Amino acid sequence: MERADAKKRIEALRGLLRESNRRYYVENAPTLSDYEFDQFMHELEALEAEWPEFDAPDSPTHRVGSDISGEFVQRAHRYPMLSLGNTYNIGEIEEFAARADRLLDRNFSYCCELKFDGTAICLNYRNGKLFRALTRGDGEKGDDVTRNVRMIANIPHSLKGDYPEDLEIRGEILMPYRAFEALNAEREADGDAPFANPRNAASGSLKLTDPQEVAHRGLWCTLYHIPAESVAFATHDEALRKAAEWGLPVSEDRRLCRDIAEIKAFIDHWDTARRELPYATDGIVIKINESDCQRALGYTAKSPRWAVAFKFKAEQACTPVLSIDYQVGRTGAVTPVANLEPVLLAGTVVKRATLNNSDQMELLDIRIGDSVYVEKGGEIIPKITGVNLGKRPADAVKPDFPKTCPDCGTPLVRDEGEARWFCPNQDGCPMQIKGRLLHFTTRKAMDILAGEVTVEQLYDCGLARTPADLYDLRKQQLVCLEGWQERSAQRFLDSLERSREVPFERVLYALGIRHVGETKARALARHFGSIDALQTATAEQMQEAGEIGGVIAASVREYLDKPQHQREIERLRAHGLQFSAAGSTKNLSQALEGKSIVISGNFSIPREAMKELIAAHGGKNSSSISARTAFLLAGSRPGPEKRKKCEQLGIPVYDEDTFRSMLPDDRAAHSPSEEQLTLF
Ligand code: IVH
């Protein structure tokens, strides 16, 4: 390659890799497959080695990709958090072992481990208590995600046994496949873009701003590295054994190997055995086990010289595309789905694969008749990652993304910044109407005994267009329908009756507001307490409920502003559905039992809703401060008189955040409790 061409290629690769790093680590929506990314990185490494005059310290080859999002406080790492050199080529693992043999003048062993495919985390325990958790960030400083990490079930808040006073330990936050599938199913049903893989879902979830939501994501942690500067051990294996004794989650799937043959056997074993694991792994990490040998080998700017990763290529199958369907969801989003010649992939037969959106179809330049590569990353529906152009038949047909709704014929629209096309005919598109009815009846929503067939039937007979219509149905109407009997009609009506007790948060979810999935509905219901409080809230106020961003708030506002939705809510309310948290469960908890509470100032929800919330948790609202007052709940601009009186009587004053942390669902986020209490 000519000098000028090399320079141009180096610059192009750096641009590409920087952008891919941002998409991968910050947006959790990668544009390249891991394999492609690694190939481009290796190409850049090779070019920089060949043309050292073009090498630069800020090249992606010398820096770890940064996950800093700007949403969290950043803190410096005590010891830099590095990456690992990686290869897909077993020959390079042999070279790694040969180099170690050459450079080390004593006997040593290798500790081989799984390479967990999640997002890196650094935990710090002080005096046995979980004190801080930082993401890798840019390797020098990371995002402080301590509150979120405290919500991860298998991370202990306290250590046991003879733990050191100050411990730094690193590992990976993972999202097991099952949690990932459930999350993506929910996101797709709500009209949100699904996460591309469990890794992105784990890292996106770790960066949520509401710890309560993190608790619902089913994250998992595995720890694999104690920096030698933190606590000194003779070997890495001993460090991990100790960590397990202190109660920390450490994988037992590691093995000490004496030579390359044993390393290869470990790799071969896990190449297939990893398919049985409940979470994603993407390779094997080979570490020199003895700490003095690690010290002797040292580090490059980006990774240790005493460890290397052997990466597995994602399993792929190649099969022809028979046709493409365009599915209309209840939110109107149109998703292209390819029908494939059935093919065996990682133990299951694949017949369909999602193409996500029209951009992806363009990017792949897919044609009907093409042979495509399908990959599975733990997703329910596999995805198409590429086209085998060498196998393109002469008569392959370029598919036309429909301009009109495949169901109702309305011209499709695509808003700015939106990757998908939508059918805007919300009130008239049969697929959307039926989709919304079906959503309303699902188990996570109102749990009404009606599947796809029933919904289709009720819609076709003109008996149901909106959820409120379901509550108008009479037994005489149902028994006239094909396949219905007295008993099935009664069971259906009984399930409708029971649904009147379904709590407000699920009713809100059942309404099917775009972007409002189970978790967002829960956050809104808990924050506002009732549909009336939500109805009077501005989009800005909605954003004060955890996890509710601008797009979601705007969508809720738009929904609630529509007269037909207001009428629908009133009809459902008249049928006895729960539109307030206090009404549905009377008592949400006993957390404030026996406490007399005075409120003052403005809150993120109307004052009346705040009083309802206090009552729902067993508290008593009181208008004046006395010696019996448990605390003053002070919003913005609280009355100075009340504050002064509290000072005189020694009564605590809590802000809204602190108050919310006292309620059961927020409590765990704030342990150890004193840390978050804000006394004026
Ligand atoms: S050791 C100083 N061990 O892989 C070396 N890393 O691609 C510290 N990873 O940033 C890392 N499994 O997030 C180590 N068993 C394992 C690992 C592992 C996954 C991740 C880690 C690292 C990345 C490099």
Residues whose N, C-alpha, C, O or C-beta is under 5 A from the ligand:
A	BS01	IVH	L82 S83 L84 E113 L114 K115 F116 A120 Y224 H225 V285 P304
